Amino acid sequence: MTAQPTTGYASPIRHRSLPRKTMQTLGAYLRIDILEERMFPLSTALRYVAVVFPVMLYYFQSTFLGLDEQLFLVMLIGTAVAAGLQDALTGLTGRLTYAQERGTLETYLVEPVPWAMIPVAMNVWRSITGTLCAGIMIAVGALMGAPIKASGLPLALLVLLLGVAACNAIGTLASSYLVMFKRGEPIIALYGLAASVLGGALFPITVLPEWIRWMSYLIPHSYVISAERQLLMETPPVGGPSIGVSIVALVVFCTVVFGVGLFLFDRSLKLARRLGILSV
């Protein structure tokens, strides 16, 4: 009597449809992240409290310097967007680095789902928390007197989500490098430095010299921050990409970079397996 093979997955798991696999994978990673948040409630609470302090800093600074409310709002929106996008930008590489250090990366890869789905699933929670942090900062600023234009909030949320997706795409590119070389910081650090200067978080990009200003249009931060200021301010700074141009640019960026990033991530995992870097 021939023994039945013990390898492989049970039939109900192996024959799940792709949409069902996708939803179950997203749900599984969300449950893991929520469980980790609940295990360290003080750390979680402090993270959300910490985003209030930059708002207070810019408010008291603008009051001391006698700046008008619109200038405070310029800094508030730029800082809130930058803080919201930071979680999405660094969440995936941070999670992969943690998994590599603990030796649990291979356990993620043996699941019967396409490897290209893993970067999206692993960073869903950090994308949600980043969006929440940006919302908290805007809400605190409004309570402190910032004249937020409420009618622009729905479209502003859409633009922010597009920015979060764009940062996920950049994180996916960095994760491909991380899988092969165990380091993803160079890509994230380089982009972070560029975004801090060229993204226009604390000032409109129109104040930059023309010889460097063109580089701002390569940074998704620039489009998100510019569109958010136009949507949430009665008198936004002059210049910069319009709302429509920003949305189109972000959609194109997400489509192209996410496609390239997911392809490279899948290929880097397969190459790492052939080279013996991964044990799956």
C-alpha positions, 0 to 999 in steps of 0.5 A: 500500500502506497503511503499518501504524501504528507507535503502540500496543503489541504484541498480546501486551502489549496483551492481557495479563489484568489479574491478569498485568499486576498481577503483572508490574507489581509485579515490575518495580517490585520489581526496580527498587528492589532494583537501586537498593539493590544499587547503594548497599550501604553506604547500605542497610546504614547504614539498617538499622543506624540503627534499632538506635540508638533501641532502645539509647537507650531501653534505657539511658535506662530503665536510668538512670532505674530504669524497669521492663522494661514501660515500656521495652517501651512505648517500644520497641513504639511507636518500632518501629511508628512507624519501620516505618510511616514508610517506607510513609508517605513512600515513594510521595511521595519516589519520585514527587518523584524521578521528577518531578525526573529527568523520568522520571514520564512513562515510568512512565505510558506502560506499558499498566497502569491508572494506579491500579495505579502507587501500589501498585506503586511503594511495595511495596519501601518497605513491605517495608523498613519492616516489616523495620525494625520487626522488627529493632527488636523483635528487638534489644529482645528481645536486650537483655532486653525481655520480648516475648510470642512468642505474639502475634507472628503477629497482631502482624505482621498488624496491622503490615501493615494499618498499612502499608497504611493509610499507603500509602493516606495516601501515595496521597492525598498523591501526588494533590496532588503530581501537580498542584502538585509538592508532596506535603509538606503532607499528609505533614507534617501527618499526621506531626505529628499521628501524633507527638503523637496516635499514642501512640508513646512513651506511651499515648493515655490520658494525653492530655487528653480534649478532644484524645484523640478525635483519636487515633482518627482516626490509624491509628498509634493503632490499630496501636501499641495493638494491638501493645502488647496483643499483645506485652506481658504487662501492656499499658497500660490503655485504648486501643482493643482488638485487635479494634476496632483491626483493624476500624478499620484494615480500614475505613480502608484500604478507604475511604481507599485507594479514594478515594486511588486514584480521586483519583490517577487523576483527577489524572493525567488532569487534569494531562495535559489541562492540559499538566502531563504530556506523555503 
